């Protein structure tokens, strides 16, 4: 019996589900290539600043999944040859009989006018670096955190940073966005509630404004404002991680790959795309990036590749939108299960429960369930100091 060589690019939600779906394929050698070698709970990365979750609960080493017919290689994929059936990374080349592309997303490019240090929280390394910088620089002179981008991540980071450093005199926080208003998927009432929440916690929100340039610890805004002793965070959007192909592959403007209804690359039935690199559609419309889409598309891509290699017919992928929650440390806004609006602490608890459910094993999921049950817990406070008046005790 022929031994198939399968390559999976990316160890995020989609790549992990693909790997799990394929491990039962006995006549296959599966290689998972990931640039970091860890699986990261990206939706919970802002909690690196809040202290609500310990840092070691935000990731799992991918080598823990290795064994049997699965090996994990740490490498950055640069290109794919669809003709010669090979994947080229910085450290090596990997031949394949079947391929799943699930390399995820990366932040949009930082403008050339940004000359000073720029922080991003799209990875565990980025979250650690930002936390360390805040801990180092918070002191007698107020530190000013400037976040470019008032989307999910930008607002979550601002709220988490305020939880981590509750004194507005020690840490000033400003969120800047070029749009006229925030979060178009929210209702007017929800947007007003988010704005009120931010204002009550001394988080300044500036819309119709952009960051003109940064230099060292100074940020200049388009309204003429100059902010000193600044710590700058770029959170102004994402695009599919760049991978070059040896032939034309149709993409969306943000780099996602258009596929057939079975998630295959057109003309290449043995190559599938999942997660943030796939232009997942429903009713002719490209869907937003979301964990549940990545999770289930990865599973379907793995099963379809197994079917293709066995000579069976792959099945179409029908994305189901389970909704979303914007967690803001003490409150939330969202819409789940076909349109039900959620908010407040209920939505926040749901966020942590879902992160735990989607996590990487029971022993790490417990931290998420504890966070959901007791929102006052701060097991990993910034600078090693608990928040004023807070204990590990019961939720009010």
C-alpha positions as CSV (number, residue, x, y, z in Angstrom):
1,X,0.0,0.0,0.0
2,X,1.3,3.4,-1.0
3,X,2.5,5.6,1.9
4,X,1.1,9.1,1.3
5,X,3.1,12.2,2.3
6,X,0.8,14.9,3.8
7,X,1.9,18.4,4.7
8,X,-0.1,20.8,6.9
9,X,1.0,24.4,6.9
10,X,0.2,26.1,10.2
11,X,-0.5,24.9,13.8
12,X,-3.4,27.2,14.6
13,X,-7.0,26.2,15.1
14,X,-7.5,25.0,11.5
15,X,-4.2,23.2,11.3
16,X,-4.7,21.4,14.5
17,X,-8.1,20.2,13.5
18,X,-6.8,19.0,10.2
19,X,-4.0,17.1,11.9
20,X,-6.4,15.5,14.3
21,X,-8.7,14.5,11.4
22,X,-5.8,12.9,9.5
23,X,-4.0,11.0,12.2
24,X,-6.3,8.0,11.7
25,X,-5.1,7.7,8.1
26,X,-2.7,4.7,8.7
27,X,-0.9,4.8,5.3
28,X,0.2,8.4,5.7
29,X,3.2,10.4,6.9
30,X,1.9,13.7,8.2
31,X,4.2,16.7,8.6
32,X,2.9,19.8,10.4
33,X,5.1,22.9,9.6
34,X,4.6,25.8,11.9
35,X,6.7,29.0,12.3
36,X,6.6,29.1,16.1
37,X,6.1,25.5,17.2
38,X,3.3,26.4,19.6
39,X,-0.5,26.5,19.4
40,X,-1.7,29.8,20.8
41,X,-5.1,30.8,22.1
42,X,-5.1,34.0,20.1
43,X,-8.5,35.3,21.4
44,X,-7.2,35.3,24.9
45,X,-3.9,37.1,24.2
46,X,-5.1,40.4,25.6
47,X,-5.3,38.7,29.0
48,X,-1.5,38.8,29.0
49,X,-2.1,42.4,30.1
50,X,-5.1,41.9,32.4
51,X,-3.5,39.1,34.4
52,X,-6.7,37.1,34.4
53,X,-5.0,34.2,32.8
54,X,-1.4,32.9,33.5
55,X,0.9,33.2,30.5
56,X,1.5,29.5,30.4
57,X,-2.2,28.9,29.8
58,X,-2.2,30.8,26.6
59,X,-0.3,28.3,24.5
60,X,0.6,24.6,24.1
61,X,3.8,23.3,22.5
62,X,3.0,21.5,19.3
63,X,5.5,18.8,19.9
64,X,3.1,17.4,22.6
65,X,0.9,16.4,19.6
66,X,3.7,14.6,17.7
67,X,4.0,10.9,17.6
68,X,2.6,8.1,15.6
69,X,2.4,9.3,12.0
70,X,2.6,13.0,12.8
71,X,5.8,15.0,13.1
72,X,6.1,18.7,13.9
73,X,8.7,20.9,12.3
74,X,9.4,24.5,13.2
75,X,9.9,26.4,10.0
76,X,8.5,29.4,8.1
77,X,6.9,28.4,4.8
78,X,7.7,30.8,2.0
79,X,6.3,29.2,-1.1
80,X,4.3,26.2,-2.5
81,X,4.8,24.5,-5.8
82,X,1.5,23.1,-7.0
83,X,3.2,21.6,-10.1
84,X,6.0,19.8,-8.3
85,X,4.0,19.1,-5.1
86,X,6.4,20.6,-2.6
87,X,6.5,23.2,0.2
88,X,9.5,25.4,0.6
89,X,10.4,26.8,4.0
90,X,13.4,28.8,5.3
91,X,15.0,25.7,6.8
92,X,13.9,23.0,4.4
93,X,11.6,21.6,1.6
94,X,8.8,19.2,2.2
95,X,7.3,17.0,-0.6
96,X,3.7,16.1,-0.5
97,X,1.0,14.0,-2.0
98,X,-1.6,16.0,-0.2
99,X,-1.5,19.6,1.3
100,X,-3.5,21.6,3.7
101,X,-2.8,25.4,3.8
102,X,-3.8,26.8,7.2
103,X,-1.1,29.4,8.0
104,X,-3.5,31.9,9.5
105,X,-3.3,35.7,9.4
106,X,-0.6,38.4,10.0
107,X,-1.1,42.1,10.8
108,X,-1.3,44.6,8.0
109,X,2.0,46.3,7.1
110,X,3.0,49.1,9.3
111,X,3.3,52.5,7.4
112,X,6.8,53.6,6.5
113,X,6.3,56.8,8.6
114,X,6.4,54.7,11.8
115,X,10.1,54.9,12.9
116,X,9.9,54.1,16.6
117,X,9.2,50.7,18.3
118,X,5.9,49.2,17.2
119,X,4.2,46.5,19.3
120,X,1.7,43.9,18.0
121,X,-0.3,41.4,19.9
122,X,-0.9,38.8,17.2
123,X,1.3,36.2,18.8
124,X,2.5,35.0,22.2
125,X,5.8,36.6,21.7
126,X,4.1,40.0,20.9
127,X,1.9,39.7,24.0
128,X,4.9,38.9,26.2
129,X,6.9,41.8,24.8
130,X,4.1,44.4,25.4
131,X,3.5,43.2,28.9
132,X,7.2,43.4,29.7
133,X,7.4,46.9,28.3
134,X,4.4,48.1,30.4
135,X,5.9,46.6,33.5
136,X,9.2,48.2,32.8
137,X,8.0,51.7,31.9
138,X,5.1,52.3,34.3
139,X,6.5,54.6,37.0
140,X,6.4,58.1,38.4
141,X,5.9,59.7,35.0
142,X,2.6,58.7,33.3
143,X,3.1,56.2,30.5
144,X,0.8,56.7,27.5
145,X,-0.4,53.6,25.7
146,X,-1.6,54.4,22.1
147,X,-3.5,51.7,20.2
148,X,-4.0,52.2,16.5
149,X,-7.2,50.3,15.6
150,X,-10.5,50.2,17.4
151,X,-11.6,46.8,16.3
152,X,-11.9,43.7,18.4
153,X,-8.3,43.4,19.4
154,X,-7.6,47.1,19.9
155,X,-10.5,47.6,22.3
156,X,-9.8,44.3,24.1
157,X,-6.1,45.4,24.6
158,X,-7.2,48.8,25.9
159,X,-9.6,47.2,28.4
160,X,-7.0,44.6,29.5
161,X,-4.3,47.2,30.0
162,X,-6.6,49.2,32.2
163,X,-7.3,46.1,34.2
164,X,-3.6,45.5,34.5
165,X,-2.8,49.1,35.5
166,X,-6.0,50.5,37.0
167,X,-4.5,53.9,37.9
168,X,-5.1,56.4,35.0
169,X,-2.4,58.5,36.4
170,X,0.1,55.8,35.9
171,X,-1.1,54.6,32.5
172,X,-3.0,56.8,30.1
173,X,-4.7,54.9,27.2
174,X,-5.8,56.2,23.8
175,X,-7.4,54.2,21.0
176,X,-7.3,55.7,17.6
177,X,-9.2,54.7,14.5
178,X,-9.7,56.2,11.0
179,X,-13.4,55.1,10.8
180,X,-16.2,57.5,11.8
181,X,-17.5,55.0,14.4
182,X,-16.5,51.8,16.0
183,X,-17.6,48.2,15.4
184,X,-20.2,48.4,12.6
185,X,-21.6,44.9,13.5
186,X,-22.9,46.3,16.8
187,X,-26.3,48.0,17.3
188,X,-26.3,51.7,18.2
189,X,-27.2,50.8,21.7
190,X,-24.3,48.3,22.0
191,X,-21.9,50.9,20.6
192,X,-23.1,53.5,23.1
193,X,-22.5,51.0,25.9
194,X,-19.0,50.3,24.7
195,X,-18.2,54.0,24.5
196,X,-19.6,54.6,28.0
197,X,-17.6,51.7,29.4
198,X,-14.3,53.0,27.9
199,X,-15.0,56.6,29.1
200,X,-15.8,55.4,32.6
201,X,-12.3,53.7,32.7
202,X,-10.5,56.8,31.4
203,X,-9.8,55.2,28.0
204,X,-9.8,57.9,25.3
205,X,-11.4,56.8,22.0
206,X,-10.6,59.0,18.9
207,X,-12.4,58.1,15.7
208,X,-11.8,59.8,12.2
209,X,-8.2,60.1,13.4
210,X,-5.1,58.4,12.3
211,X,-1.6,58.0,13.6
212,X,0.5,60.2,11.3
213,X,3.9,59.0,12.5
214,X,5.8,57.6,15.4
215,X,9.4,58.2,16.5
216,X,11.0,56.7,19.6
217,X,8.5,57.4,22.4
218,X,6.5,60.1,20.5
219,X,3.3,59.6,18.6
220,X,1.8,62.2,16.3
221,X,-1.9,62.1,15.4
222,X,-3.7,63.6,12.3
223,X,-5.5,66.1,14.5
224,X,-2.2,67.7,15.5
225,X,-1.9,66.0,18.9
226,X,1.6,65.0,20.0
227,X,1.8,62.3,22.7
228,X,5.0,61.9,24.6
229,X,6.3,58.9,26.7
230,X,4.2,56.8,24.4
231,X,4.0,53.0,24.0
232,X,2.6,52.3,20.5
233,X,0.6,49.3,19.6
234,X,-0.4,48.5,16.0
235,X,-3.8,46.7,15.7
236,X,-5.2,48.1,12.5
237,X,-6.3,45.0,10.7
238,X,-5.1,41.6,9.4
239,X,-4.4,39.8,6.2
240,X,-3.7,36.2,5.2
241,X,-0.1,35.1,5.9
242,X,1.8,35.5,2.7
243,X,2.7,32.4,0.7
244,X,3.9,32.4,-2.9
245,X,2.7,29.9,-5.5
246,X,4.3,28.8,-8.7
247,X,1.0,29.4,-10.6
248,X,-1.9,31.8,-10.4
249,X,-4.1,31.4,-7.4
250,X,-7.2,33.6,-7.1
251,X,-7.3,35.6,-3.9
252,X,-9.4,38.2,-2.1
253,X,-8.0,41.7,-1.6
254,X,-6.8,40.7,1.9
255,X,-4.9,37.7,0.5
256,X,-7.3,34.9,1.3
257,X,-7.5,32.0,-1.3
258,X,-10.7,31.3,-3.1
259,X,-11.6,27.6,-3.0
260,X,-14.2,25.2,-4.3
261,X,-17.1,24.3,-2.0
262,X,-15.0,21.4,-0.6
263,X,-12.2,23.8,0.3
264,X,-9.9,22.6,-2.5
265,X,-7.8,24.9,-4.6
266,X,-9.5,24.9,-8.1
267,X,-7.7,22.5,-10.4
268,X,-5.8,20.9,-7.5
269,X,-8.1,18.4,-5.7
270,X,-5.3,17.2,-3.4
271,X,-4.7,20.8,-2.0
272,X,-7.1,22.2,0.6
273,X,-7.2,25.6,2.3
274,X,-8.7,26.2,5.8
275,X,-9.0,28.9,8.5
276,X,-7.9,32.5,7.9
277,X,-6.2,31.7,4.7
278,X,-9.4,30.4,3.1
279,X,-12.0,32.8,1.6
280,X,-14.9,31.0,3.3
281,X,-18.2,32.0,1.7
282,X,-21.9,31.7,2.4
283,X,-24.5,32.9,0.0
284,X,-21.8,34.4,-2.2
285,X,-20.4,36.5,0.5
286,X,-16.9,36.1,2.0
287,X,-17.2,35.6,5.8
288,X,-15.2,37.3,8.5
289,X,-12.3,35.6,10.2
290,X,-13.5,33.6,13.2
291,X,-12.3,30.8,15.5
292,X,-15.3,28.6,14.8
293,X,-14.9,28.9,11.0
294,X,-11.2,28.0,11.4
295,X,-11.9,25.1,13.7
296,X,-14.6,23.5,11.5
297,X,-13.0,24.3,8.1
298,X,-9.8,22.7,9.4
299,X,-11.6,19.6,10.4
300,X,-13.5,19.4,7.0
301,X,-10.3,20.0,5.0
302,X,-8.6,17.1,6.9
303,X,-11.5,14.8,6.2
304,X,-11.7,15.8,2.6
305,X,-8.0,15.3,2.0
306,X,-8.3,11.8,3.5
307,X,-11.3,11.1,1.3
308,X,-9.4,12.3,-1.8
309,X,-6.4,10.1,-1.1
310,X,-8.7,7.1,-0.6
311,X,-10.5,7.7,-3.9
312,X,-13.7,8.9,-2.2
313,X,-15.7,12.0,-2.9
314,X,-15.0,15.0,-0.6
315,X,-17.9,16.8,1.0
316,X,-18.8,20.5,0.7
317,X,-18.1,22.7,3.7
318,X,-21.1,24.6,5.0
319,X,-19.9,27.3,7.5
320,X,-22.2,27.8,10.4
321,X,-21.8,31.1,12.2
322,X,-21.9,30.5,15.9
323,X,-21.6,34.2,16.7
324,X,-19.0,36.3,18.4
325,X,-18.4,38.0,21.7
326,X,-16.3,41.2,22.3
327,X,-14.8,40.7,25.8
328,X,-13.9,43.9,27.6
329,X,-12.7,42.5,30.9
330,X,-15.7,43.6,33.0
331,X,-18.4,43.6,30.3
332,X,-19.0,42.4,26.8
333,X,-21.1,42.8,23.6
334,X,-21.9,40.1,21.1
335,X,-24.3,38.0,19.1
336,X,-24.4,34.2,19.3
337,X,-26.4,31.2,18.2
338,X,-28.1,32.7,15.2
339,X,-28.6,36.2,16.4
340,X,-29.2,36.2,20.1
341,X,-27.6,39.3,21.6
342,X,-25.4,38.9,24.7
343,X,-23.6,41.4,26.8
344,X,-22.4,42.2,30.3
345,X,-20.9,39.5,32.4
346,X,-22.9,36.7,30.8
347,X,-21.2,37.3,27.5
348,X,-17.8,37.6,29.2
349,X,-18.3,34.3,30.9
350,X,-19.3,32.7,27.6
351,X,-16.1,34.0,26.0
352,X,-13.9,32.3,28.6
353,X,-16.0,29.1,28.5
354,X,-15.7,28.9,24.7
355,X,-12.0,29.6,24.9
356,X,-11.7,26.7,27.3
357,X,-13.8,24.4,25.2
358,X,-11.7,25.2,22.1
359,X,-8.4,24.9,24.1
360,X,-5.7,22.3,23.9
361,X,-6.4,19.8,26.7
362,X,-8.1,19.6,30.0
363,X,-5.3,20.6,32.2
364,X,-5.0,24.0,30.5
365,X,-8.7,24.5,30.0
366,X,-9.3,24.8,33.8
367,X,-7.8,28.3,33.9
368,X,-10.4,29.4,31.4
369,X,-13.3,27.8,33.3
370,X,-12.0,29.4,36.6
371,X,-11.9,32.8,34.9
372,X,-15.5,32.4,33.7
373,X,-16.7,31.4,37.1
374,X,-14.8,34.1,39.0
375,X,-14.1,37.2,37.0
376,X,-12.3,38.9,39.9
377,X,-9.5,36.4,39.8
378,X,-6.1,37.8,38.9
379,X,-3.6,35.0,39.1
380,X,-0.9,36.8,37.0
381,X,-1.0,40.5,37.9
382,X,1.4,42.9,36.1
383,X,4.6,43.7,38.0
384,X,3.7,41.0,40.5
385,X,1.2,43.1,42.4
386,X,-2.5,42.2,42.9
387,X,-5.1,44.8,42.0
388,X,-6.3,47.0,44.8
389,X,-9.0,45.3,46.9
390,X,-9.1,42.1,44.9
391,X,-8.6,38.6,46.0
392,X,-8.8,35.1,44.6
393,X,-12.2,34.8,46.2
394,X,-15.7,34.6,45.0
395,X,-17.3,36.8,42.4
396,X,-19.6,39.5,43.6
